[in-house]
Amino acid sequence: MSNTTINVRIDNQTKQQAQKVFSKLGFDISSAIKVFLKKAIQTGSIPFRVGLMNDPRFVSEMKKEVAWAKKHAKRYSTSEELFAEWDKINA
């Protein structure tokens, strides 16, 4: 499989802020974009919610999701515990 190049124009401040975030996650910008594109392919959509944060429907939906998560979601004491389970599930 051969590689190709994608050129993206973005303002310097956005690039620097993104680099800081991705660096903390252990990614460079190219790797983060690859993750985004692969997730988009996997889900067949933009892999995150796109909408207006102040839209009442969005706020209502987020409140429902938070309430569900508080009641049903598994909690972890440390990130290591979370990633150990992640590795087990995805082995």
Buried (B, 14 or more C-beta within 10 A) or exposed (E): EEEEEEEEEEEEEEEEEBBEEBEEEEBEBEEBBEBEEEEEEEEEEEBEEEEEEEEEEEEEEEEEEEEEEEEEEEEEEEEEEEEEEEEEEEE
